[in-house]
Amino acid sequence: MEFTVMLAMRAMGSLIPKLEKFKDPDKLRENEVKNDVEFLSTQMKTIQAALRKVSEDQRDDAEFVRMREAKKVTEILLAGMATPELKVLSVVGLGGLGKTTLVKVVYDTLRSQFDSKAFVSLSPNPDMKRVFKEMLHQLDNKEYVDLLAERELICKIRELLQDKRYLIVIDDIWDLESWGRMRCALLDSNCGSRIITTTRITDVATTADKSYELGPLSPDESRMLFNTRFSSGTGTHPCPILDEATKKLLQKCGGIPLAIITIATLLASKPKEDWSTVYDSISFAYGDNKDVKDTARIFSFNHFSLPITLKTCLLYLATSHKKKRIERGSFVRKWIAEGFVSEDGSYSREEVANRYFRELVNMSMIQPVGHDDSLGEVTYEVKYGMFDDLRLVSEREHFVTFLPAGNRISNTSLTAPVRLSIQFSDSEGSIGSGTKEMDLSHVRSVTMFGSAPADLVPFKHLGYLRVLDLDGCKDLDNSAVDDICRMIQLKYLSLKQTQVTELPSQIGKLLHLETLDVRQTRVKELPQEVVKLPKLTHLLFGQTSSLGGVKLPAGSNQLKSVMVLGAVDSRECSASVMEEISELKQVREVALVLHDGPADKERNDKLLSSIGKCANLRLLEIYGDSSPSDKLPASPNLPLLDELKVVGTFLEVPRWIAQLRAIEKLQMKVSKLEPNDLIILGGLPGLTSLALALVGIPRKPVAITSGAGFPCLEKFNFDCRAPWVTFQEGAMPCLKHLQLTLYVYPADKSPSGIMHLQGLNKITLCYSSRYTSAEGVANTVAVIREEASRHGNLIELSINGNYENYFLSIPKAKVDTGTAATEVNTRVSKVITGSEIEEEW
């Protein structure tokens, strides 16, 4: 269905503009109407013919490269035949990856083993009555025209499936409500029935018993599909001399089968002398080539399928740099400053914006990247290499103007840009003249990267600017700040990682400013005028180290709207300012820097005591070369604290940790770890993520027992010179992800008892490449592999980013289906190297 619908859009490329004309009578001329109607009629016939051909040919090509995944999904379903209960498997992934093709292969392979079967497709806002009637027709070969109510249709389906072993595929589920209504019709008669769903929505997939995430094709698979599709159009293979260009093009496609098929078909219709032009146009997402525009339209299908609010937020991500990871917090604040987000009932703008971000992740448009070794903020990227296409859509809709744009700037983008994304490097030369040619009176947002000179953009002409993000412009200095302070409409200002050394008093004119970010700059003191900014919610400054802090001005208690503050340095705060901080009742997140000098203990304790009076505090990060003492002042006054990160080293787990009853995420380092310490940590009722570092090699195994608690812990990151940890039966019952950091240590100090972690599905091992041959590391890897292979769950093992998946052997079993006994004898115990994630029942 995905292949058919999206490729049909290409055929509609010239039809849509004609249809648009009929919406505006002023644009119609009598002598044009007849020709347009004839054109539309002819074009509709062309589309119908294309759809018929696409449904056969395109699927065959995609099937060819997805057979490996189809085999794995089939094995997962067969592995579950030993249980008579109804089971649901969900295949989840981005549109265009071939989910429909994959499950159709599985369906055709297994359908003969079931009494009843049906394959139906949903869509955004589906007609559920039509879907139920289609299912009934496939189950009973009748039309059921007399059944009009949805309830009647559901009851009839349940009647037909009663005491039947059935296989149902529900393709393209877009929301939980539609899935819930479908689920009502599919009863469980303990006959070994199976349901397969496909979806782009992670929340839908997680409701299934098991989910299979379908990723992009590998480079070899991409090339295979490209050659297969190209050959079917020309009868020949691509010319060998174009191998490098082909690789570049396939990289652009990002492993998405739909994109590869479309591009291969496009090239097959072009003479070889035109190939270079096509390659260049597609690679840089520019040009007036109609076929390239049609291809971009297909690429953009996933973007346009989003609700308008999410589409706007997604397009804004294009303002970022392709090679720069996306920080959730900064984009959430920029969305708010741009006015994309409004309050929703009792939910604040920030809560709504964070919900939008989660929905984009949930809909597979962006994905987390990198190793989350600590509890710091996870970074993200646009999924499957679609960043270039996102930029193309943003520019085509005049949403963002990019400078330099491959040294080509269209006249339309020069007229009156609304948002500028400027990427500058020494090799590209100055583009200041380009901005001077523009009408900048309507610019609301400027994002700049690279070695940008101070005069690159005439800031004094940007009077209506709302967002100015100069993060990482290392050549930007104080000369630009005075002009910036004249932007009286500014709501978001980031000077992070620039050469700015001071903020002028004119900063006080920015009365609408909500975010001020001067982290990792040379600013050593904030001006008095900062505390008078009435709408400031995020005040970010200083270093998360002991290399030098920033002095807060007197009167900080006037920052009544501030919710995020830091990093506050204990050496740069007067006693009066520390007391003023305690009056900030709205503050929710604070970062501190503590020191370990002879005169620092009293200052540290006083600052912590002040922070302890912030009753709404939810996140506390403590950096520097010192840690809070065992008796943290005022710690009982943090009833809402749900995340604590301490970089310094404690002698042992402090007793006051036990008082943090709302804590969910905890990161800390200790010199020793005794049974009582584990009891304290395990007694935290809501703890879901624990990153624990132990200095030195333990003298005896760190034993995690069933009585140690940890009732809700899902992720455990243990960083120790020797990972000598043993898990007893019943330990950490909800643990899903175990991460171990390895060093050089004796071979007999390896972890054990992994098989006792009943909820486990992922293990991550991290160590330096120079330790690969170390005896202790090699032994630990061998032990983990052995225990993973004997675990009752499928275990995904990541060793320095290389993935291995382990299945447990499935013994011979009989399934009483109610109509027949089916004997299943399959062994799916194996190791699969790659990035795929698959599970067994």
C-alpha positions in Angstrom: 0.0 0.0 0.0 2.8 2.5 0.9 4.6 1.8 -2.4 1.4 2.2 -4.4 0.2 5.4 -2.7 3.5 7.2 -2.7 4.5 6.4 -6.2 1.1 7.4 -7.4 1.9 10.8 -6.1 4.6 11.1 -8.8 2.0 10.5 -11.5 -0.1 13.2 -9.9 2.6 15.7 -10.1 1.2 17.6 -13.1 -2.4 16.9 -12.2 -2.5 18.8 -8.9 -1.8 22.3 -10.3 -4.6 21.8 -12.8 -7.0 20.9 -10.0 -5.9 23.9 -7.9 -7.1 26.2 -10.7 -10.7 25.0 -10.4 -10.7 26.3 -6.8 -10.2 29.9 -8.0 -12.8 31.0 -10.5 -10.7 34.2 -11.3 -8.0 32.0 -12.8 -10.4 30.2 -15.2 -10.6 31.1 -18.8 -13.3 29.6 -21.0 -10.9 28.5 -23.7 -8.7 26.7 -21.1 -11.5 24.7 -19.3 -12.0 22.2 -22.1 -8.3 21.5 -22.5 -7.8 21.2 -18.7 -10.7 18.7 -18.4 -9.4 16.6 -21.2 -5.9 16.7 -19.6 -7.4 15.6 -16.2 -9.3 12.7 -17.8 -6.2 11.5 -19.6 -4.0 11.9 -16.5 -6.4 9.9 -14.3 -6.3 7.0 -16.7 -2.5 7.2 -16.6 -2.6 7.2 -12.8 -4.8 4.1 -12.7 -2.6 2.3 -15.1 0.5 3.2 -13.0 -1.2 2.0 -9.8 -1.9 -1.4 -11.4 1.6 -1.8 -12.6 3.2 -0.4 -9.4 1.2 -2.9 -7.2 2.9 -5.7 -9.0 6.3 -4.6 -10.3 7.5 -2.4 -7.4 6.6 -4.9 -4.8 8.5 -7.7 -6.6 11.7 -5.6 -6.5 11.3 -4.7 -2.8 10.4 -8.3 -1.9 13.7 -9.4 -3.4 15.8 -7.4 -0.8 13.4 -7.8 2.1 13.4 -11.6 2.1 15.9 -11.8 4.9 13.6 -9.7 7.2 10.6 -11.7 6.0 12.4 -14.9 7.1 13.2 -13.4 10.5 9.6 -12.3 11.1 8.3 -15.7 10.0 10.7 -17.3 12.5 9.4 -15.1 15.3 5.9 -16.1 14.5 6.8 -19.8 14.3 8.7 -19.5 17.6 5.5 -18.4 19.2 3.4 -21.3 17.9 4.1 -23.2 21.2 1.6 -21.0 23.0 -2.1 -21.2 22.2 -2.8 -17.6 23.4 -3.5 -14.9 20.8 -0.3 -13.0 20.1 0.3 -9.7 18.3 3.4 -8.8 16.4 3.9 -5.2 15.2 6.3 -4.2 12.4 7.2 -0.6 13.0 9.2 1.9 10.9 9.2 5.0 8.7 7.0 5.2 5.6 8.7 3.9 2.5 10.7 1.2 4.2 8.6 -1.6 2.9 6.6 -2.7 5.9 3.6 -3.6 3.8 5.7 -5.6 1.4 7.4 -7.4 4.2 4.2 -8.5 6.0 2.5 -9.5 2.7 5.4 -12.0 2.1 5.0 -13.4 5.7 1.2 -13.5 5.3 1.4 -15.4 2.0 4.0 -17.8 3.5 1.9 -18.7 6.6 -1.7 -18.3 5.6 -2.2 -22.0 4.7 -1.5 -22.9 8.3 -4.5 -21.1 9.6 -8.3 -21.7 9.4 -9.3 -18.1 8.7 -7.2 -15.2 7.4 -7.6 -11.6 6.3 -5.4 -8.7 5.2 -6.8 -5.2 5.6 -5.4 -1.7 5.4 -6.2 1.4 7.4 -5.1 5.0 6.8 -5.2 8.3 8.6 -8.9 8.8 9.7 -10.0 5.4 8.3 -13.6 4.5 7.4 -13.9 1.7 10.0 -17.2 0.3 8.6 -15.5 -0.2 5.3 -12.5 -1.9 6.9 -14.7 -4.2 8.9 -16.8 -5.1 5.8 -13.6 -5.9 3.9 -12.4 -8.1 6.7 -15.8 -10.0 6.7 -15.7 -10.4 3.0 -12.2 -12.0 3.2 -13.3 -14.2 6.1 -16.6 -15.4 4.7 -16.6 -14.4 1.0 -19.9 -12.5 1.5 -20.7 -8.8 1.1 -22.8 -8.2 4.3 -24.5 -5.2 2.9 -27.3 -5.4 5.5 -25.0 -4.8 8.4 -24.8 -1.1 8.8 -23.7 -0.4 12.4 -20.1 -0.8 13.4 -21.2 -2.9 16.5 -23.0 -5.3 14.2 -20.0 -5.7 12.0 -17.7 -6.4 15.1 -20.1 -9.0 16.5 -20.2 -10.8 13.1 -16.4 -10.9 12.9 -16.2 -12.3 16.4 -18.8 -14.9 15.5 -16.8 -16.0 12.5 -13.5 -16.2 14.4 -15.0 -18.1 17.4 -13.0 -21.3 17.9 -10.9 -20.6 14.8 -7.2 -20.4 14.4 -6.8 -17.2 12.5 -4.1 -15.0 10.9 -5.1 -11.3 10.5 -2.9 -8.6 9.1 -3.8 -5.0 9.9 -1.7 -2.7 7.7 -0.9 1.0 8.2 -2.3 1.8 11.7 -2.0 5.5 12.4 -3.4 5.9 15.9 -4.3 4.0 19.1 -8.0 4.7 18.7 -8.3 2.9 15.3 -6.2 0.0 16.6 -8.4 -0.3 19.7 -11.5 -0.5 17.6 -9.9 -3.2 15.4 -8.8 -5.1 18.5 -12.4 -5.3 19.8 -13.3 -7.6 16.8 -10.4 -10.0 17.3 -11.2 -12.3 20.2 -8.9 -14.8 21.8 -10.2 -18.4 21.8 -6.8 -19.9 22.8 -6.4 -21.5 19.3 -3.0 -20.2 18.5 -4.2 -17.2 16.5 -1.8 -14.5 15.4 -2.2 -10.8 14.4 0.4 -8.8 12.5 0.2 -5.0 12.4 2.3 -2.4 10.6 2.6 1.2 11.8 4.8 4.2 11.9 3.7 5.0 15.4 5.9 3.7 18.2 3.0 3.9 20.7 0.9 1.6 18.6 3.8 -0.9 18.2 4.4 -1.0 22.0 0.9 -2.3 22.6 1.7 -5.5 20.8 3.2 -8.5 22.5 6.3 -8.1 20.4 7.6 -5.5 17.9 10.0 -5.6 15.1 11.6 -2.4 14.0 12.3 -2.3 10.3 15.3 -0.3 9.5 16.8 1.0 6.2 18.5 -1.3 3.7 22.2 -2.0 4.1 24.6 -0.5 1.4 24.8 -3.9 -0.3 21.0 -4.3 -0.3 20.5 -0.8 -1.5 22.8 -1.4 -4.5 21.2 -4.7 -5.2 17.7 -3.1 -5.3 19.0 -0.2 -7.4 20.6 -2.6 -10.0 17.5 -4.8 -10.0 15.1 -1.9 -10.6 17.4 -0.2 -13.2 17.8 -3.5 -15.1 14.0 -4.0 -15.3 13.7 -0.6 -17.0 16.6 -0.9 -19.4 17.7 -4.5 -19.6 21.2 -3.5 -18.6 23.2 -2.7 -15.4 24.5 0.8 -14.5 27.8 1.7 -16.2 30.8 0.8 -14.0 32.4 4.2 -14.4 29.5 5.7 -12.5 30.0 3.6 -9.4 31.1 6.6 -7.3 28.1 8.6 -8.4 25.8 5.7 -7.7 27.2 5.3 -4.2 26.6 9.0 -3.6 23.1 8.7 -4.8 22.3 5.7 -2.7 23.7 7.5 0.3 21.2 10.2 -0.5 18.4 7.6 -0.5 19.3 6.6 3.0 18.4 2.9 2.5 14.7 3.7 1.9 13.5 1.2 -0.7 10.9 3.5 -2.1 13.5 6.2 -2.8 15.9 3.8 -4.4 13.2 2.3 -6.7 12.0 5.8 -7.7 15.5 7.1 -8.5 16.5 3.9 -10.4 13.3 4.2 -12.5 14.1 7.9 -13.1 17.7 7.1 -14.3 16.5 4.2 -16.5 14.4 6.7 -18.5 17.3 9.1 -19.1 20.1 9.0 -21.7 23.5 8.4 -20.2 24.7 11.9 -21.2 22.0 13.4 -18.8 22.9 11.2 -15.8 25.4 13.6 -14.3 22.9 16.4 -14.3 20.3 14.2 -12.6 22.9 13.1 -10.0 23.9 16.6 -9.2 20.3 17.8 -9.0 19.3 15.1 -6.6 22.4 15.3 -4.6 22.0 19.0 -3.8 18.2 19.1 -3.9 18.1 21.9 -6.4 17.2 22.5 -10.0 14.1 22.9 -12.1 14.1 19.3 -13.5 10.5 18.1 -13.3 11.5 14.5 -12.5 13.7 15.7 -9.7 10.8 17.7 -8.3 8.5 14.6 -8.6 11.1 12.6 -6.8 11.3 15.2 -4.0 7.5 15.0 -3.7 7.7 11.3 -3.0 10.6 11.8 -0.6 8.4 14.3 1.2 5.3 12.1 1.7 6.2 11.3 5.3 6.5 15.0 6.1 3.2 16.0 4.6 1.3 13.2 6.3 1.9 14.9 9.7 -0.7 17.2 11.4 0.0 20.9 10.7 1.5 21.6 14.1 3.9 18.7 13.9 4.8 19.5 10.3 5.7 23.1 11.3 7.9 21.9 14.1 9.6 19.3 11.9 10.3 21.8 9.2 12.0 24.1 11.7 14.5 21.3 12.4 15.9 22.1 8.9 17.4 25.3 10.3 20.0 23.1 12.1 23.3 22.0 10.5 23.3 18.6 8.8 26.2 17.3 10.9 25.0 18.8 14.1 22.9 16.8 16.5 19.6 18.1 17.5 19.2 19.1 21.2 15.6 18.7 22.3 15.7 21.6 24.9 16.9 24.2 22.5 14.4 23.4 19.8 11.6 23.2 22.2 12.4 26.7 23.4 12.8 28.0 19.8 9.4 26.6 18.8 7.9 28.4 21.7 9.6 31.7 20.8 8.4 31.4 17.2 4.8 31.0 18.4 4.3 27.5 17.1 3.1 26.3 20.5 0.2 27.4 22.7 -1.0 26.4 26.1 -3.4 23.4 26.1 -5.7 23.5 29.0 -3.6 22.9 32.1 -0.5 22.1 30.1 2.1 24.8 29.7 3.7 25.8 26.4 6.9 23.9 27.3 4.9 20.8 28.2 3.0 20.9 24.9 6.3 21.5 22.9 7.9 18.6 24.6 4.9 16.5 23.7 5.3 17.5 20.1 8.9 16.5 20.2 8.0 13.1 21.6 5.4 12.6 18.9 8.0 13.3 16.2 10.2 10.6 17.8 7.2 8.4 18.2 6.3 8.8 14.5 9.8 7.8 13.5 10.6 11.2 12.0 13.6 11.8 14.3 15.6 9.4 16.4 17.9 9.4 19.4 21.6 9.0 18.5 24.9 8.4 20.4 25.6 6.5 23.6 23.6 7.7 26.6 26.4 6.8 29.0 25.2 9.2 31.6 21.8 10.8 32.4 22.5 13.9 30.4 20.2 15.1 27.6 19.9 12.7 24.7 20.6 14.2 21.3 18.7 13.4 18.1 18.9 13.4 14.3 16.4 13.4 11.5 15.8 9.8 10.7 17.4 7.8 7.9 19.3 10.6 6.2 16.3 12.6 5.3 17.8 15.9 6.3 18.5 17.1 2.8 14.9 16.4 1.8 13.6 18.2 4.9 15.7 21.3 3.8 14.3 21.0 0.3 10.7 21.1 1.6 11.4 23.9 4.0 12.9 26.0 1.2 10.2 25.1 -1.4 7.5 26.3 1.1 9.5 29.5 1.8 9.6 28.4 5.4 13.4 28.7 5.7 16.0 30.4 3.4 19.5 28.8 3.4 22.7 30.7 2.9 24.9 29.7 1.1 22.7 27.3 -0.8 25.3 25.6 -2.8 26.3 29.1 -3.9 22.9 29.4 -5.5 20.3 31.7 -4.0 16.9 31.9 -5.8 15.3 35.3 -6.4 12.2 34.2 -4.5 14.3 33.5 -1.4 16.0 36.9 -1.6 12.7 38.8 -1.6 11.6 38.8 2.0 12.9 35.8 3.9 11.2 34.9 7.2 13.8 32.5 8.6 17.5 32.4 7.7 19.9 29.5 8.2 23.4 30.6 7.5 26.3 28.1 7.2 29.7 29.8 6.8 33.2 28.4 6.4 36.5 30.1 5.3 36.4 28.2 2.0 33.1 29.7 1.0 34.1 33.3 1.3 31.9 36.1 2.7 28.2 36.1 2.0 27.5 39.3 3.8 26.7 41.0 0.5 24.0 38.4 0.0 22.2 39.4 3.1 22.5 43.0 2.3 20.6 42.5 -0.9 17.6 41.1 1.0 14.6 42.7 2.5 15.3 41.7 6.2 12.2 43.5 7.6 10.3 40.2 7.9 13.0 38.0 9.3 11.9 36.4 12.5 14.6 33.8 13.0 18.4 33.6 12.3 20.5 30.5 12.9 24.2 30.7 12.1 27.0 28.1 12.1 30.7 28.1 11.5 33.4 30.7 11.4 31.1 33.7 10.9 32.6 37.2 11.0 30.9 39.8 13.1 29.7 41.8 10.1 28.2 38.8 8.3 24.6 39.8 9.0 23.5 43.4 9.5 21.9 42.8 12.9 20.8 46.4 13.2 18.3 45.7 10.4 16.6 42.8 12.1 14.2 44.7 14.3 11.5 42.0 14.3 13.7 39.1 15.1 12.3 36.6 17.6 15.0 33.9 17.5 18.8 34.4 17.2 20.9 31.2 17.5 24.6 31.8 17.2 25.7 28.6 19.0 29.2 27.6 17.9 30.1 30.8 15.9 33.6 30.9 17.3 34.6 34.1 15.6 31.7 36.1 16.9 32.8 38.7 19.6 31.5 41.6 21.5 31.3 43.9 18.4 27.9 42.3 17.4 26.3 42.3 20.9 25.3 46.0 20.9 23.3 45.6 17.8 21.7 42.4 19.1 20.5 44.3 22.2 18.4 46.6 19.9 16.3 43.6 18.8 13.5 44.5 21.2 11.2 41.6 20.0 13.8 39.0 20.7 12.7 36.0 22.7 15.5 33.5 22.2 19.2 34.4 22.3 22.0 31.9 22.2 25.6 33.1 22.3 26.9 29.7 23.4 30.5 28.8 22.4 31.3 32.2 21.0 34.1 34.7 21.8 31.8 37.0 23.7 33.3 38.2 26.9 30.7 40.5 28.4 27.0 41.4 28.1 26.3 45.2 27.9 23.7 46.8 30.2 21.5 47.3 27.1 20.6 43.6 27.5 17.9 45.0 29.8 16.0 46.4 26.8 15.1 42.9 25.7 11.9 42.8 27.7 10.4 39.8 25.8 13.5 37.6 26.2 12.6 34.1 27.4 15.9 32.3 26.8 19.5 33.7 27.4 22.3 31.2 26.8 25.9 32.3 27.3 27.3 28.9 28.3 30.9 28.1 27.4 31.7 31.7 26.6 34.2 34.0 28.3 31.4 35.9 30.1 32.5 36.1 33.8 29.7 38.3 35.2 26.1 38.9 34.3 25.0 42.5 34.3 22.5 43.9 36.8 19.9 44.4 34.1 19.5 40.7 33.5 17.5 40.3 36.8 15.0 42.8 35.5 14.0 40.8 32.4 10.3 40.0 33.3 9.8 37.0 30.9 13.1 35.2 31.3 12.5 31.5 31.9 15.9 30.0 31.0 19.1 31.6 32.2 22.0 29.4 31.1 25.6 30.4 31.8 29.0 29.2 33.0 30.9 26.0 32.7 30.0 22.5 34.0 33.5 22.3 35.4 35.8 24.0 37.9 37.6 26.0 35.3 35.8 29.3 36.1 32.3 30.4 37.0 30.0 33.3 36.3 29.1 35.9 39.0 25.4 36.4 39.5 24.2 40.0 40.2 22.5 41.1 43.4 18.8 41.1 43.2 18.5 37.6 41.6 15.3 37.0 43.6 13.7 39.3 41.0 13.9 36.5 38.4 10.4 35.4 39.2 9.8 33.6 35.9 13.1 31.6 35.8 12.5 27.9 35.6 16.0 26.7 34.5 19.2 28.2 36.1 22.8 27.4 35.9 25.6 26.6 36.2 25.8 28.5 39.5 29.3 28.5 40.9 29.7 28.4 44.7 32.8 30.6 44.5 31.0 33.3 42.5 28.0 33.7 44.7 27.8 36.1 47.6 25.9 35.0 50.7 23.1 37.4 49.9 22.8 36.0 46.3 22.7 32.5 47.7 19.8 33.5 49.9 18.0 35.2 47.0 18.2 32.0 45.0 16.1 30.2 47.6 13.2 32.7 46.8 12.9 31.5 43.2 9.7 29.5 43.5 9.3 28.7 39.8 12.8 27.2 39.3 12.7 23.5 38.3 16.1 22.8 37.0 19.4 23.9 38.5 23.1 23.2 37.7 25.7 23.9 40.4 29.5 23.9 40.4 31.1 23.0 43.8 34.8 23.3 44.7 37.1 21.3 47.0 39.4 24.0 48.4 40.0 24.6 52.2 37.4 27.4 52.3 34.8 25.9 50.0 32.9 23.5 52.3 30.9 26.3 54.1 30.1 27.9 50.8 29.1 24.6 49.2 26.8 23.8 52.1 25.2 27.3 52.1 24.5 27.1 48.4 23.0 23.6 48.7 20.9 24.7 51.7 19.5 27.6 49.5 18.8 25.2 46.6 17.1 22.9 49.1 14.4 25.5 49.7 13.3 25.4 46.1 10.3 23.1 46.6 9.5 22.8 42.9 12.9 21.6 41.9 12.8 18.5 39.7 16.4 18.3 38.3 19.6 19.0 40.1 23.1 18.6 38.5 26.2 19.0 40.6 29.6 19.5 38.8 33.1 20.4 39.9 35.7 18.6 42.0 33.6 18.3 45.1 30.5 16.4 46.2 27.8 17.3 48.8 28.6 16.0 52.2 26.8 13.0 53.6 24.4 15.4 55.4 23.0 17.4 52.6 21.4 20.5 54.2 17.6 20.9 53.7 17.4 17.8 51.5 13.9 16.8 52.9 12.6 20.0 51.2 13.0 18.5 47.7 9.8 16.5 47.4 9.5 16.7 43.6 13.1 16.0 42.7 13.0 13.3 40.1 16.5 13.5 38.6 19.9 13.9 40.3 23.3 13.9 38.6 26.5 14.2 40.7 29.9 14.2 39.0 32.1 14.2 42.1 32.9 11.2 44.2 31.1 10.2 47.4 32.9 8.0 50.0 29.7 5.8 50.0 26.0 6.3 49.1 24.9 9.2 51.3 22.0 8.5 53.7 20.0 11.5 52.5 19.5 9.8 49.1 16.9 7.6 50.8 14.8 10.7 51.4 14.4 11.5 47.7 11.2 9.5 47.3 10.3 11.0 43.9 13.7 10.3 42.3 13.5 8.5 38.9 17.0 9.0 37.5 20.2 9.0 39.5 23.8 9.3 38.5 26.6 9.1 41.1 30.1 7.9 41.9 31.3 6.2 45.1 34.6 5.0 46.5 33.1 1.8 48.0 29.9 -0.1 47.7 28.6 -2.1 50.6 25.3 -4.1 51.0 23.7 -1.2 53.0 24.4 1.1 50.0 22.5 -1.2 47.7 19.6 -1.3 50.2 19.4 2.5 50.1 19.4 2.6 46.3 17.1 -0.3 45.9 14.6 1.3 48.4 13.9 4.2 46.1 10.4 3.3 45.0 10.3 5.1 41.6 13.9 4.7 40.4 13.9 3.8 36.7 17.5 4.6 35.7 20.7 4.3 37.7 24.2 5.2 36.5 26.6 4.0 39.2 30.3 4.4 39.1 32.6 2.5 41.6 36.1 3.7 42.0 38.6 0.9 42.3 38.3 -2.9 42.0 35.8 -4.5 44.5 37.3 -7.0 46.9 34.2 -9.3 46.6 31.3 -9.6 44.1 28.7 -6.8 44.2 25.7 -9.0 44.8 22.2 -7.8 43.7 19.7 -9.9 45.5 15.9 -10.2 45.2 15.6 -8.5 48.5 17.7 -5.5 47.4 14.6 -3.8 46.0 14.8 -1.9 42.7 11.2 -2.5 41.9 10.9 -0.2 38.9 14.6 0.0 37.7 14.7 -0.4 33.9 18.2 0.7 33.1 21.4 0.0 35.1 24.7 1.5 34.0 27.6 0.1 36.1 31.0 1.7 35.6 33.7 -0.1 37.6 37.4 -1.1 37.2 36.1 -4.7 37.4 32.4 -5.4 36.6 32.3 -8.1 39.4 28.6 -8.0 39.8 26.3 -11.0 40.3 22.6 -11.0 39.9 20.6 -13.5 42.0 17.3 -15.0 41.1 14.5 -12.3 41.3 16.9 -9.4 41.2 15.9 -6.1 39.5 12.6 -7.6 38.1 11.9 -4.8 35.7 15.4 -4.3 34.3 15.5 -4.0 30.5 18.9 -2.6 29.7 22.2 -3.4 31.4 25.3 -1.4 30.5 28.8 -2.2 31.7 31.9 -0.2 31.2 35.0 -2.4 31.1 38.7 -1.7 31.9 41.7 -4.0 32.6 41.1 -6.4 35.5 41.6 -10.0 36.5 39.8 -12.6 34.4 38.0 -14.1 37.4 36.1 -10.9 38.2 33.5 -11.1 35.5 29.7 -10.6 35.9 27.3 -13.5 36.4 23.6 -14.2 36.8 22.5 -12.3 33.7 19.9 -15.1 33.1 18.2 -14.1 36.3 17.2 -10.7 35.0 13.8 -11.7 33.8 12.9 -8.5 32.0 16.2 -8.0 30.2 16.3 -7.4 26.5 19.5 -5.3 25.9 23.1 -5.5 27.1 25.7 -2.8 26.3 29.4 -3.3 26.8 31.7 -0.3 26.4 35.5 -0.3 26.6 38.5 1.3 24.9 39.8 -0.5 21.8 43.2 -0.9 23.5 41.6 -3.2 26.0 40.2 -5.6 23.4 42.8 -8.3 24.0 42.9 -7.9 27.8 42.2 -11.1 29.5 39.5 -9.7 31.8 37.6 -8.0 28.9 37.8 -11.0 26.7 36.5 -13.3 29.5 33.6 -10.9 30.3 32.5 -10.7 26.6 32.6 -14.5 26.4 30.6 -14.9 29.7 28.0 -12.3 28.6 27.6 -14.0 25.2 27.1 -17.4 26.8 24.5 -16.1 29.3 22.7 -14.1 26.7 22.3 -17.2 24.6 20.7 -19.0 27.6 18.4 -16.2 28.5 14.6 -16.7 28.2 14.3 -13.5 26.2 15.8 -12.3 23.0 18.9 -10.3 24.0 20.3 -7.5 21.9 24.0 -7.3 22.8 26.0 -4.2 21.8 29.8 -4.4 22.0 31.2 -0.9 21.3 28.4 -0.2 18.9 28.4 -3.6 17.1 25.1 -5.4 17.6 24.5 -9.1 18.1 21.1 -10.7 18.7 20.5 -13.9 20.6 17.5 -16.3 20.5 16.8 -19.1 22.9 16.3 -22.6 21.5 12.6 -23.4 21.1 11.9 -27.1 21.9 9.5 -29.3 20.0 6.0 -28.4 21.0 2.4 -29.2 20.1 -0.3 -26.6 19.8 -3.9 -27.6 20.4 -5.7 -25.3 18.0 -9.2 -26.6 18.6 -9.4 -27.8 15.0 -6.0 -29.4 14.5 -2.8 -30.2 16.3 0.2 -28.6 14.8 3.6 -29.8 15.6 6.3 -27.1 15.6 9.9 -28.1 15.7 12.2 -25.2 15.0 15.4 -24.0 16.4 16.0 -20.3 16.1 19.0 -20.1 18.4 21.5 -18.1 16.5 23.6 -15.0 16.4 22.7 -12.3 14.0 25.2 -9.5 13.5 23.9 -6.1 12.5 21.6 -3.3 13.7 18.3 -5.1 13.4 16.2 -5.8 16.5 14.0 -8.8 16.5 12.4 -10.7 19.4 10.7 -14.1 20.0 7.5 -14.7 21.9 
